[in-house]
Amino acid sequence: MAWKGIRSRRAHLLLAGIFPPGCTRAEPDAPYNGLVLRQVEQTIERHGMFARGERVGVAVSGGADSVCLLQVLVELARRWSLTLSVLHVNHNLRGAESQGDAAFVRELACSLGLPFVLHELDLAGTPGNLEAAAREARLAFFHHRIHTGDVTRVALGHTRSDQAETVLFRLLRGSGVTGLAAIRPLTEAGLVRPLLDVDRGAVERFLRVRGLAWREDSTNRSRDFARNRIRHDLLPQLTREWNPALTETLAHTADISLAEEEFWQTEMERLAALHLTRDGAGVRISAAALTALPLAAARRLVRYAMQVTPRGGAGADFEHVTDVLELAGRKSGTGRVQVPGLEVLRSFGELRFGVPGDGRSFELWVSVPGRTRVPGTNLCISLEMLENGETSPSLDYVYNNQMGCLDWNRLSGRLKLRSWQPGDQYRPFGVPAAKKIKALFQQARIPVWERTQWPVLTDAESIVWTRRFGAAAAVAADRGCSKILAVSEAECR
């Protein structure tokens, strides 16, 4: 009886003309066909889209696909004990038409006895690609609903036709296998697409069988958008002249690519554990290890390294990956490859993927005693005053290099901690002559990405200590000094 009540109310709304101009509907004069329901049920099962008791927000724009999705999930909800709600995003980009869509979806949710959530957007004046901005805003709303626990899944109405159009679009843009995987049936964030094995024609037939109305978005007919030109012009032409089953073929391409992507994701996690090393805000890999991999694996590992580097790699293309592999394949030397959002440096047989400028120069006055963090690192430099006496352990430090020991009485001014600069030179304790710090870097095989923030301690512009290479001979503590300034380095806590 409850089901009949829902059906009769919908019929009443249709007869009362509750749907404004822009709706499409047909009389329910075709026989019942459960093919769509069975196909959707199989898709949900195959991809594990729902566990029992999920709270599912159904994204309904008012178009045929989303109206079909809502009706299908209403009919299948008992199968997984789903609790449904209706989500509608009003972009406010088409004036009265947008308001009409929102009213349509509200009445549809009400007719089904489902909660309705309206999200209003104001994208006027948004720079760049307005279509992309609207998509990102929708996804942000859906992810927010999941994150806050209002729903556990958000169902979207993408169909096999959408999948085919996306594959063709990405193929024309030169995407690899990753891009050809196209629209994912299930995402880690909780978005699901139950209609992904149903084509648009089957969707409309399903709606006509039930006499259900839907809205038509006028912008879907505009040839200003590349996707519309593919949908209305290119794909129909290719279907007529080359492959009558092209939509299905392209969708199968997405399925094959998705399976390969799932394999490669597992393989990349294995290879990353073997070859990638976290390095602060960057990632390092041996150039020899990278070039020893099969080319397909090496290309993917480069992309993986870019993706896991903070803020980097989103705009990398085939040429960027090729340049990185060429850099890795050099016999020796240093080099740099610029990639959107990051840079790849080579030094001493290693590559480092990092954000450009993540190693910036610095200059700080320091206190004695005191502890100073080296900017942009997890390294702290400690300064401590020690009395040199027979019972003090400080004499041992002079000879075992556990820390730099300076004769306090030979220091003349306020101390400054700064980053190494090209041209810096000094004579370390125990070394017969002054050396450029760059030469010391080379001898110690310090990679170029560590050098920018290499700490140097100065007294009246003279270098008195530097990391790893120790105290300057001219001010190093000896057995005759009464006060020792101990300089040590350690990870900050």
C-alpha positions in Angstrom: 0.0 0.0 0.0 2.9 2.4 0.8 4.3 1.8 -2.7 0.9 2.4 -4.3 0.7 5.6 -2.4 4.0 6.8 -3.8 3.0 5.9 -7.3 -0.4 7.5 -7.0 1.1 10.7 -5.6 3.5 10.9 -8.5 0.7 10.4 -11.0 -1.2 13.2 -9.2 1.7 15.5 -9.6 2.1 14.7 -13.3 -1.6 15.2 -13.9 -1.6 18.5 -11.9 1.2 19.8 -14.2 3.6 20.3 -11.3 6.6 20.0 -13.6 7.3 23.3 -15.3 8.3 23.7 -19.0 11.5 21.9 -19.8 10.3 18.5 -18.5 10.3 15.5 -20.9 7.9 12.6 -20.3 6.0 9.9 -22.2 3.0 7.8 -21.6 3.6 4.5 -19.8 2.4 2.4 -22.7 5.5 0.1 -23.1 5.7 -3.2 -21.3 7.7 -3.5 -18.1 11.3 -4.3 -18.6 13.5 -5.2 -15.7 16.8 -5.2 -17.7 18.1 -2.0 -16.2 17.3 -3.1 -12.7 19.1 -6.4 -13.2 22.1 -4.7 -14.8 22.4 -2.1 -12.0 22.2 -4.8 -9.4 25.0 -6.7 -11.0 27.1 -3.6 -11.3 26.6 -2.8 -7.6 27.5 -6.4 -6.6 30.5 -6.6 -9.0 32.2 -3.5 -7.5 31.0 -3.8 -3.9 29.4 -0.4 -4.0 27.1 -0.9 -1.0 27.4 -2.7 2.3 24.1 -3.3 4.1 22.7 -0.3 5.9 24.5 2.4 3.9 23.2 5.9 4.0 23.2 7.0 0.3 22.9 10.5 -1.0 21.6 10.3 -4.5 22.9 13.3 -6.6 19.9 14.3 -8.8 20.2 17.2 -11.3 16.8 16.5 -12.8 18.2 15.1 -16.0 17.2 11.7 -17.3 20.3 9.9 -15.9 19.9 11.1 -12.4 16.1 10.6 -12.3 16.6 7.0 -13.5 19.3 6.5 -10.9 17.0 7.7 -8.1 14.1 5.5 -9.3 16.4 2.4 -9.6 17.9 2.9 -6.1 14.4 3.3 -4.7 13.4 0.0 -6.2 16.6 -1.8 -5.1 17.0 -0.1 -1.7 15.5 -3.1 0.2 18.2 -5.4 -1.3 20.9 -3.6 0.8 18.7 -1.9 3.4 19.7 1.5 2.0 18.6 4.8 3.5 18.2 7.3 0.7 18.3 11.0 0.5 18.3 13.4 -2.5 21.1 15.9 -3.1 20.7 18.7 -5.6 23.3 21.3 -6.5 22.0 24.5 -8.0 24.8 26.2 -9.9 22.6 29.3 -10.6 24.1 29.6 -14.0 20.9 29.4 -16.1 18.6 31.7 -14.3 14.9 30.5 -14.2 15.9 27.2 -15.7 18.2 26.4 -12.8 15.4 27.4 -10.3 13.1 25.1 -12.2 15.5 22.2 -11.9 15.7 22.7 -8.2 11.9 22.8 -7.8 11.5 19.7 -10.0 14.0 17.7 -7.9 12.4 18.9 -4.6 9.0 17.7 -5.7 10.4 14.5 -7.0 12.1 13.8 -3.6 8.8 14.7 -1.8 6.8 12.4 -4.0 9.1 9.5 -3.0 9.0 10.5 0.7 12.8 11.1 0.7 14.8 13.9 2.5 15.9 16.6 0.1 19.2 18.6 0.5 19.7 21.7 -1.7 23.2 23.2 -2.1 23.3 26.6 -3.7 26.4 27.8 -5.6 27.4 31.3 -6.8 30.0 30.8 -9.5 29.5 34.2 -11.2 32.8 35.8 -11.9 34.7 32.5 -11.4 37.9 32.8 -13.5 39.0 30.0 -15.9 36.9 27.0 -17.0 33.5 27.5 -15.5 32.4 23.9 -16.3 35.4 22.6 -14.4 34.8 24.9 -11.5 31.2 23.8 -11.2 32.3 20.1 -11.3 34.9 20.7 -8.5 32.3 22.6 -6.4 29.8 19.7 -6.8 32.4 17.1 -5.8 33.5 19.2 -2.8 29.9 19.3 -1.6 29.5 15.5 -2.1 32.8 14.8 -0.3 31.7 17.1 2.6 28.5 15.2 3.0 30.5 11.9 3.3 33.1 13.5 5.6 30.6 14.8 8.0 28.8 11.4 8.2 25.5 12.7 6.8 25.8 9.9 4.2 28.2 7.0 3.7 28.0 7.0 -0.1 27.0 9.5 -2.8 25.6 7.9 -5.9 26.1 9.7 -9.3 24.2 9.1 -12.5 27.1 8.6 -15.0 26.2 6.0 -17.7 28.0 3.8 -20.1 27.4 6.6 -22.7 29.2 9.1 -20.4 32.0 6.5 -20.0 32.4 6.1 -23.8 32.5 9.9 -24.3 35.1 10.3 -21.6 37.3 7.6 -23.1 37.1 9.1 -26.6 37.7 12.6 -25.2 40.8 11.5 -23.3 42.1 9.4 -26.2 41.9 12.4 -28.4 43.9 14.4 -25.8 46.6 11.7 -25.8 45.9 10.1 -22.4 47.7 6.9 -21.4 46.1 3.9 -19.8 45.6 5.8 -16.5 43.4 8.3 -18.3 41.6 5.7 -20.3 40.3 4.1 -17.1 38.1 7.2 -17.2 35.1 7.2 -14.9 35.6 5.0 -11.9 32.7 2.9 -10.7 33.7 3.4 -7.0 36.2 5.9 -5.5 38.1 5.7 -2.3 36.2 8.8 -1.2 32.8 7.0 -1.4 31.4 8.1 -4.8 29.5 5.3 -6.6 28.1 5.1 -10.1 25.5 2.3 -10.3 24.4 3.2 -13.9 27.9 2.8 -15.4 26.9 -0.3 -17.4 23.7 1.2 -18.7 23.6 3.3 -21.8 21.7 6.5 -22.2 19.1 5.0 -24.6 18.2 2.3 -22.0 17.9 5.0 -19.4 15.3 6.9 -21.4 13.4 3.8 -22.3 13.3 2.9 -18.6 11.8 6.3 -17.8 9.2 6.0 -20.6 8.1 2.6 -19.4 7.3 4.2 -16.0 5.9 7.4 -17.4 8.5 9.4 -15.4 9.4 13.0 -16.3 12.8 14.6 -16.4 14.4 17.9 -17.2 16.5 18.8 -20.2 19.5 21.1 -19.6 19.7 23.6 -22.5 23.5 23.8 -22.3 23.7 20.1 -23.3 22.8 21.1 -26.8 25.5 23.8 -27.1 28.4 23.0 -29.4 30.6 25.4 -27.4 31.6 22.5 -25.1 34.0 19.9 -26.4 32.1 17.1 -24.7 28.8 18.1 -26.5 30.6 18.1 -29.8 31.8 14.6 -29.1 28.3 13.5 -27.9 26.3 15.0 -30.7 28.7 15.0 -33.7 31.8 12.9 -33.4 30.6 9.8 -31.6 27.5 9.4 -33.8 29.6 9.8 -36.9 32.1 7.2 -35.8 29.3 4.8 -34.8 27.7 5.2 -38.2 30.8 5.0 -40.3 33.2 2.8 -38.3 31.8 0.7 -35.5 28.1 0.4 -34.7 29.0 -0.9 -31.2 31.5 1.9 -30.6 29.9 3.0 -27.2 30.3 -0.5 -25.9 33.8 -0.9 -27.3 34.9 2.3 -25.6 33.3 1.3 -22.3 35.2 -2.0 -22.5 38.4 -0.1 -23.1 37.7 1.7 -19.8 37.1 -1.6 -18.0 40.3 -3.1 -19.3 42.3 0.0 -18.4 40.7 0.1 -14.9 41.8 -3.5 -14.3 45.3 -2.7 -15.4 45.4 0.4 -13.2 44.4 -1.7 -10.2 47.2 -4.1 -11.0 49.7 -1.3 -11.4 48.6 0.5 -8.3 49.6 -2.6 -6.3 52.8 -3.0 -8.2 53.7 0.7 -7.7 53.2 0.4 -4.0 55.6 -2.6 -4.0 58.2 -0.8 -6.1 57.9 2.4 -4.1 58.6 0.5 -0.9 61.7 -0.9 -2.5 63.1 2.1 -4.3 61.6 5.4 -2.9 62.9 7.2 0.2 61.1 10.0 1.9 63.3 13.1 2.3 61.6 15.8 4.2 59.1 17.3 1.7 60.7 15.3 -1.2 61.2 11.8 -2.5 64.5 10.2 -3.5 65.4 7.3 -5.8 68.6 5.8 -7.1 69.1 6.7 -10.8 70.6 3.3 -11.4 67.6 1.5 -9.8 65.2 3.5 -11.9 66.9 2.8 -15.2 67.2 -0.9 -14.4 63.4 -1.3 -14.3 61.4 -2.2 -17.4 60.4 1.0 -19.3 56.7 0.7 -18.4 57.5 0.3 -14.7 60.0 3.1 -14.7 57.6 5.5 -16.3 54.9 4.6 -13.8 57.3 4.9 -10.9 58.3 8.4 -12.0 54.7 9.4 -12.1 54.1 7.8 -8.7 57.0 9.7 -7.2 55.6 12.9 -8.6 52.2 12.2 -7.2 53.4 11.5 -3.7 55.5 14.6 -3.6 53.5 17.4 -1.8 51.8 19.8 -4.2 53.6 18.4 -7.2 53.2 16.5 -10.4 49.5 17.2 -11.3 50.3 18.7 -14.6 53.1 16.3 -15.6 52.9 14.8 -19.1 54.6 12.2 -21.2 57.5 14.6 -22.1 58.2 15.4 -18.4 58.4 11.7 -17.6 60.7 11.2 -20.6 63.0 14.0 -19.4 63.2 12.5 -15.9 64.2 9.1 -17.3 66.8 10.8 -19.6 68.2 12.5 -16.5 68.4 9.2 -14.6 70.1 7.5 -17.6 73.1 9.9 -17.7 76.4 8.3 -16.9 77.2 10.9 -14.2 76.9 14.5 -13.2 74.1 16.8 -11.9 71.0 18.1 -13.6 67.5 19.4 -13.2 64.1 18.8 -14.8 61.3 21.3 -14.2 57.8 19.7 -13.8 54.6 21.7 -13.1 54.6 22.1 -9.3 58.0 20.5 -8.6 61.5 20.0 -9.8 63.6 16.8 -10.1 67.3 17.2 -9.2 70.1 14.7 -9.8 73.2 14.5 -7.6 75.7 11.7 -6.8 73.6 9.1 -8.6 70.3 9.9 -6.9 67.2 11.8 -8.1 65.2 13.9 -5.7 61.6 15.0 -6.5 60.7 18.1 -4.5 58.9 21.4 -4.5 60.9 24.2 -6.2 62.5 26.5 -3.6 61.7 24.1 -0.7 65.3 24.8 0.4 65.5 28.6 1.0 68.4 30.6 2.4 68.2 31.9 5.9 70.0 34.1 8.4 69.3 34.2 12.1 70.9 35.7 15.2 71.4 33.0 17.9 71.4 33.1 21.7 74.0 31.5 24.0 73.0 29.3 25.5 70.2 28.4 23.1 68.7 26.0 20.6 67.7 27.1 17.0 65.8 25.1 14.4 67.2 25.3 10.9 64.3 26.7 8.8 62.5 24.2 6.6 64.2 21.2 8.3 63.9 19.1 11.4 67.4 19.9 12.4 68.2 21.9 15.6 71.6 23.6 16.4 72.3 23.8 20.1 74.8 26.2 21.8 76.0 25.4 25.3 78.6 27.0 27.6 81.0 24.6 29.3 83.7 25.3 31.9 86.9 23.6 31.1 88.1 21.8 34.2 89.7 18.6 35.3 86.4 17.0 36.1 84.6 18.3 33.0 83.9 16.0 30.1 84.4 18.8 27.7 88.0 18.0 26.8 86.8 14.7 25.4 84.5 16.5 23.0 87.5 18.3 21.4 89.1 15.1 20.3 86.2 12.7 19.5 84.2 15.2 17.3 80.9 14.5 19.0 80.3 18.3 18.8 82.1 21.4 17.7 84.0 23.1 20.5 84.9 26.7 20.2 87.1 28.8 22.5 84.7 31.4 23.9 87.4 33.9 24.6 88.5 34.0 20.9 85.0 34.9 19.7 84.5 38.6 19.2 80.9 39.4 18.4 77.3 38.2 18.3 76.9 34.9 16.6 74.8 34.3 13.5 73.5 31.1 12.0 73.0 31.3 8.3 72.8 29.0 5.3 75.8 28.1 3.2 76.5 30.5 0.3 78.5 29.9 -2.9 82.1 31.0 -2.3 82.1 30.3 1.5 85.4 28.9 2.7 87.2 28.3 6.0 89.9 26.0 7.5 88.3 23.3 9.6 90.1 22.1 12.7 92.7 19.4 11.8 92.8 20.5 8.1 96.1 22.1 6.9 94.6 24.8 4.7 91.4 26.7 4.1 88.9 25.0 1.7 85.8 26.0 0.0 82.8 24.5 1.6 81.7 23.4 -1.9 84.8 21.3 -2.2 84.0 19.8 1.2 80.5 19.0 0.0 82.1 17.2 -3.0 84.5 15.2 -0.8 81.7 14.2 1.6 79.2 13.5 -1.3 76.6 15.9 0.0 73.8 16.0 -2.6 72.9 19.4 -4.1 69.4 19.5 -2.5 70.9 19.4 1.0 73.3 22.2 0.5 71.0 25.2 0.3 70.0 25.0 4.0 73.4 23.8 5.2 73.9 25.6 8.5 77.0 27.8 9.0 77.8 29.7 12.3 79.6 33.0 11.9 81.3 35.5 14.2 81.7 39.0 12.7 81.2 37.4 9.2 84.0 34.8 9.8 82.9 31.2 9.7 83.6 29.5 13.0 81.7 26.3 12.6 79.7 24.5 10.0 77.6 21.3 10.0 79.5 18.0 9.8 82.9 19.7 9.1 83.2 21.2 12.6 84.9 24.1 14.2 87.3 26.5 12.5 90.9 25.9 13.4 91.4 29.6 14.4 88.8 29.4 17.2 88.8 25.7 18.1 89.0 25.0 21.8 92.2 23.5 23.2 93.3 22.3 26.6 94.3 25.8 27.6 90.9 27.5 27.1 88.8 28.3 30.2 85.4 28.5 28.5 84.1 26.3 25.7 81.2 27.0 23.5 79.9 23.6 22.5 78.0 23.5 19.2 75.9 20.3 18.5 73.3 19.2 15.9 70.4 16.9 16.5 66.8 16.3 15.3 64.3 18.7 16.9 61.9 17.4 19.4 
